[in-house]
Amino acid sequence: MEEKKDKAYFKKLANQLMFDLSDEEAESIVKEFSTLEGQMALMDAVNTDGVEEMVYPFEDGTSYLREDKVSHVISQDDAMANVDKKLEGHFVLPKVVK
């Protein structure tokens, strides 16, 4: 038997997730969930017999993407020109992970 999705249900669920819902918030969620359930029921009603599943929504691949072409290349010396700290051709940054 499926549990009724009312204010008490969503307040209990929120409590299990370690946060509280006001009555207004719970009522809002009940309404949104009801709308969502209606939309899902409409999707379930669509006859998909004989429709092949899709992984990608277009027939053609990504042939419209351009080839990568190297351009505007600067030297390593130019790239490192304004760096305060460098070591063996690399940027040296402060440690951010302990």
VMD Tcl script that draws the C-alpha trace (Angstrom):
set ca {
  {0.00 0.00 0.00}
  {1.37 3.39 -1.00}
  {1.73 6.03 1.70}
  {-0.43 9.15 1.25}
  {1.65 12.18 0.21}
  {0.21 14.75 2.63}
  {1.76 17.44 4.85}
  {2.58 14.89 7.54}
  {4.39 12.68 5.01}
  {6.64 15.50 3.79}
  {7.27 16.80 7.32}
  {8.30 13.26 8.37}
  {10.53 12.93 5.31}
  {12.14 16.33 6.01}
  {12.74 15.31 9.62}
  {14.46 12.12 8.44}
  {16.70 14.32 6.29}
  {17.42 16.43 9.39}
  {15.59 19.65 8.56}
  {12.24 21.12 9.49}
  {9.39 22.27 7.28}
  {6.80 24.82 8.27}
  {3.14 24.02 7.60}
  {3.19 26.49 4.68}
  {6.28 24.87 3.14}
  {4.83 21.39 3.55}
  {1.53 22.48 1.96}
  {3.44 24.01 -0.96}
  {5.33 20.76 -1.49}
  {2.07 18.77 -1.38}
  {0.64 20.96 -4.16}
  {3.82 20.79 -6.27}
  {4.04 17.02 -5.80}
  {0.41 16.60 -6.81}
  {1.10 18.56 -10.00}
  {4.18 16.46 -10.69}
  {2.24 13.23 -10.20}
  {-0.39 14.47 -12.67}
  {2.30 15.26 -15.24}
  {3.88 11.83 -14.77}
  {0.47 10.19 -15.25}
  {0.11 12.04 -18.55}
  {3.52 10.78 -19.64}
  {2.58 7.22 -18.66}
  {-0.58 7.50 -20.78}
  {1.41 8.15 -23.97}
  {1.46 5.08 -26.20}
  {5.10 4.29 -26.96}
  {4.60 0.87 -28.53}
  {6.95 0.47 -31.48}
  {8.98 3.58 -30.60}
  {12.69 2.94 -30.52}
  {14.54 4.20 -27.46}
  {16.93 7.09 -27.99}
  {20.22 7.91 -26.34}
  {20.81 11.07 -28.37}
  {17.93 13.25 -29.60}
  {19.33 13.85 -33.09}
  {19.76 11.48 -36.00}
  {23.16 12.87 -37.00}
  {26.20 12.92 -34.79}
  {27.97 16.08 -33.80}
  {29.34 16.71 -37.28}
  {28.56 20.41 -36.95}
  {31.42 20.87 -34.49}
  {34.53 22.42 -35.98}
  {37.94 20.82 -35.93}
  {40.27 22.16 -33.27}
  {43.01 24.23 -34.84}
  {45.96 25.61 -32.94}
  {46.15 29.38 -33.18}
  {47.48 32.33 -31.18}
  {50.22 30.28 -29.56}
  {52.50 32.09 -27.13}
  {55.81 30.86 -25.84}
  {56.24 29.47 -22.34}
  {58.47 32.43 -21.49}
  {55.70 34.86 -22.52}
  {53.13 32.89 -20.53}
  {55.32 32.98 -17.42}
  {56.36 36.64 -17.80}
  {54.04 38.02 -15.09}
  {54.19 35.07 -12.68}
  {55.45 35.87 -9.17}
  {56.47 32.33 -8.26}
  {57.49 29.65 -10.71}
  {59.35 26.37 -10.49}
  {60.71 24.40 -13.43}
  {58.40 26.14 -15.89}
  {55.24 25.78 -13.78}
  {53.11 28.26 -11.82}
  {53.54 27.93 -8.05}
  {50.33 28.58 -6.14}
  {49.51 28.46 -2.44}
  {48.31 25.09 -1.17}
  {44.51 25.07 -0.88}
  {43.91 21.48 0.25}
  {45.10 20.19 3.60}
}
mol new
graphics top color blue
foreach p $ca { graphics top sphere $p radius 0.5 }
foreach p [lrange $ca 0 end-1] q [lrange $ca 1 end] { graphics top cylinder $p $q radius 0.2 }
display resetview
